[in-house]
Amino acid sequence: MLERRYHDRAQNLVAYSRWEGVLYPSIATGFDKISWYASIQNGRAESYSLGVNRGTDFWLLEIGDENTLTVPPEYSPDPNKPQFVGHK
């Protein structure tokens, strides 16, 4: 079955200047960490990545930019892409 667990050899968002943070650090969520980071340019977030970790597994929940925040998420990136576990 295909899933959104990210393959450990796939590239996530590259951000040289970035903001980052951890969500719900003191609340039990079932994950070790829920984190985000965003590339910045001229003091604004240009693109962002949101993911969760449990053990050595990482799930990429969403990656986008300012435009993707103006409408409800459509599960980006597409879980059918080869960087997700379960694809050949």
One Martini backbone bead per residue (centre of mass of N, CA, C, O) as a GRO file, in nm:
protein
   88
    1MET     BB    1   0.097   0.036   0.022
    2LEU     BB    2   0.062   0.358  -0.007
    3GLU     BB    3   0.252   0.638   0.125
    4ARG     BB    4   0.389   0.934   0.312
    5ARG     BB    5   0.650   0.811   0.354
    6TYR     BB    6   0.968   0.914   0.338
    7HIS     BB    7   1.239   0.884   0.162
    8ASP     BB    8   1.577   0.895   0.268
    9ARG     BB    9   1.679   0.982  -0.047
   10ALA     BB   10   1.506   1.227  -0.056
   11GLN     BB   11   1.425   1.554  -0.138
   12ASN     BB   12   1.373   1.832   0.018
   13LEU     BB   13   1.357   2.132   0.103
   14VAL     BB   14   1.563   2.402   0.009
   15ALA     BB   15   1.722   2.609   0.274
   16TYR     BB   16   1.944   2.860   0.357
   17SER     BB   17   1.732   3.061   0.450
   18ARG     BB   18   1.566   3.018   0.776
   19TRP     BB   19   1.280   2.904   0.923
   20GLU     BB   20   1.192   2.740   1.243
   21GLY     BB   21   0.992   2.465   1.397
   22VAL     BB   22   0.786   2.344   1.670
   23LEU     BB   23   0.504   2.147   1.722
   24TYR     BB   24   0.384   2.042   2.009
   25PRO     BB   25   0.626   1.979   2.231
   26SER     BB   26   0.419   1.904   2.506
   27ILE     BB   27   0.249   1.700   2.324
   28ALA     BB   28   0.090   1.413   2.269
   29THR     BB   29   0.097   1.264   1.918
   30GLY     BB   30   0.284   0.998   1.823
   31PHE     BB   31   0.532   1.179   1.788
   32ASP     BB   32   0.846   1.316   1.816
   33LYS     BB   33   0.797   1.530   1.565
   34ILE     BB   34   0.673   1.858   1.472
   35SER     BB   35   0.775   2.028   1.173
   36TRP     BB   36   0.917   2.338   1.038
   37TYR     BB   37   1.007   2.516   0.728
   38ALA     BB   38   1.148   2.823   0.576
   39SER     BB   39   1.210   3.008   0.320
   40ILE     BB   40   1.386   3.321   0.283
   41GLN     BB   41   1.287   3.656   0.153
   42ASN     BB   42   1.278   3.965   0.254
   43GLY     BB   43   1.124   3.862   0.531
   44ARG     BB   44   0.989   3.613   0.375
   45ALA     BB   45   0.809   3.350   0.300
   46GLU     BB   46   0.849   3.132   0.023
   47SER     BB   47   0.878   2.838   0.148
   48TYR     BB   48   0.745   2.516   0.274
   49SER     BB   49   0.771   2.264   0.547
   50LEU     BB   50   0.583   1.972   0.666
   51GLY     BB   51   0.660   1.745   0.942
   52VAL     BB   52   0.721   1.404   1.066
   53ASN     BB   53   0.853   1.215   1.349
   54ARG     BB   54   0.944   0.852   1.392
   55GLY     BB   55   1.220   0.785   1.459
   56THR     BB   56   1.334   0.713   1.125
   57ASP     BB   57   1.071   0.840   1.037
   58PHE     BB   58   0.924   1.034   0.757
   59TRP     BB   59   0.665   1.282   0.707
   60LEU     BB   60   0.533   1.453   0.436
   61LEU     BB   61   0.265   1.673   0.446
   62GLU     BB   62   0.383   1.962   0.340
   63ILE     BB   63   0.434   2.170   0.044
   64GLY     BB   64   0.497   2.528  -0.016
   65ASP     BB   65   0.336   2.848  -0.043
   66GLU     BB   66   0.165   3.134  -0.030
   67ASN     BB   67  -0.055   3.028  -0.234
   68THR     BB   68  -0.132   2.757  -0.074
   69LEU     BB   69  -0.263   2.930   0.178
   70THR     BB   70  -0.544   3.034   0.028
   71VAL     BB   71  -0.611   2.726   0.036
   72PRO     BB   72  -0.688   2.430   0.081
   73PRO     BB   73  -0.542   2.145   0.097
   74GLU     BB   74  -0.398   1.895  -0.164
   75TYR     BB   75  -0.179   1.705  -0.095
   76SER     BB   76   0.124   1.816  -0.074
   77PRO     BB   77   0.266   1.612  -0.224
   78ASP     BB   78   0.228   1.364  -0.429
   79PRO     BB   79   0.205   1.026  -0.319
   80ASN     BB   80   0.291   0.905  -0.620
   81LYS     BB   81   0.566   0.970  -0.582
   82PRO     BB   82   0.892   0.826  -0.559
   83GLN     BB   83   0.974   0.949  -0.262
   84PHE     BB   84   0.787   0.735  -0.162
   85VAL     BB   85   0.705   0.476   0.004
   86GLY     BB   86   0.628   0.193  -0.222
   87HIS     BB   87   0.794   0.257  -0.467
   88LYS     BB   88   0.958   0.161  -0.785
   0.00000   0.00000   0.00000
